[in-house]
Amino acid sequence: MKRNRLIFYAVFAVFHLFLVFFTIYVESNKGNIMFLSKMLEWISLTKYGAMFGLVLLAVDFFWVRKSDRSHEKELNSLNNELNTLKAKLFDLQENAKITASKPIK
């Protein structure tokens, strides 16, 4: 994998790890009413975190699609080159058969 893709996946992983630890932290304080009332003031910030996660997901989706298209073009190019080489080899074999079957006078 390229370096920029590894960095992207590292950011994606940190985002998910933050979500897991945040959830565990909130769940451990579910009996604390003061904590929950403070969290209620900050709950509007969660929409930005959700949007960030969706943007990361969309970027990954389009990146994978672009990569797949690139690999498909490369595969088609290699198959075309292989077929061309097979045709040239077949022509050389046919020419060798024709020259071998001609009697020498």
N, C-alpha and C positions, 0 to 999 in steps of 0.2 A: 504494500500500500504506500501511496505517496505521503509525504510529510504533512501536507495541508489536510489531507483526509484523516490522518491520525489525530491531528490537533482538533479537528471538528468532532470526531468521535469522543475525544477526551472531554470536550466541553459538554457534549451530550450526556456522557456518563456522570460528570460532576453535577449536572442539572438533576438527573434522576437520583443520585445519591443525596443531594440536598432535599429533594422531596421525601425520600424515605426517612432521613433523620428528622426532618421537620414534623412529619406525621407521628413518629415515635415520641418526639418531645411534647407535642400537643396532647397526644393520648396519655402520656404519663402525668400531665397536669389537668386532666379532665375534671378532677374534683375541686380544683382551685378556682373559685368563682371570680376572684380578682384578676387572675391570669386570663380567664376566658373573656372577661369584659374588656381587657386591654386588647386581646386578639380581635374582638369584634370591631374595634376602631381601625385595625389594620387589614381587615378582611378585603377591603377594596383593592389592596395591592396584589391579591392573588390573581386577579384577572390579567395583570401584566406578566406574571409568571406563567400563566396558562398560555397567553399569546406567544411568549418566548418559546415555550415548548412546541407549540404548533408551527412556529416559524422554523425551528430546528428540524422538525419532522418533514415539513415541506421541502426544505433545502436538501435533506437527505434523499427524499423521493426523487426530486429532479436530478440530483447528482447521479444517482444509481441509473436512472433512465438514460442520461447522457452517456454514461460509461457503457451501458449495454448496447446502445446504438453504435458507439465507436468500435466496440468489439465485434459487433455484427458486420460492420463495413469492412473491418480488417479480415474477418473470416471469409466474406464474399470475395474480397480481393485475392486472398490466398487460394481459394478454390478455383477462381478464374485463371490464376497463374498455373495452378496444377493441371487444369484441363488443357491449357495451351501447350504446356510441356508434354503432356500425354499425346496430343495431336501431332506435335513435331516428331516425337519418338515413333509414332505409328507411321508417319510419312517416311521417315528414314528406314524403317523396317520394310516397308512396301517397296521403296526404291532398291534396297539391297536384294529383295526377292526377284525383282524384275531383272536386275543386272545379272544375277546368278542364274536365272533360267534362260537367258539369251545364249545361244551357242556362239562360240568364238570361231570366226572363219579365218 
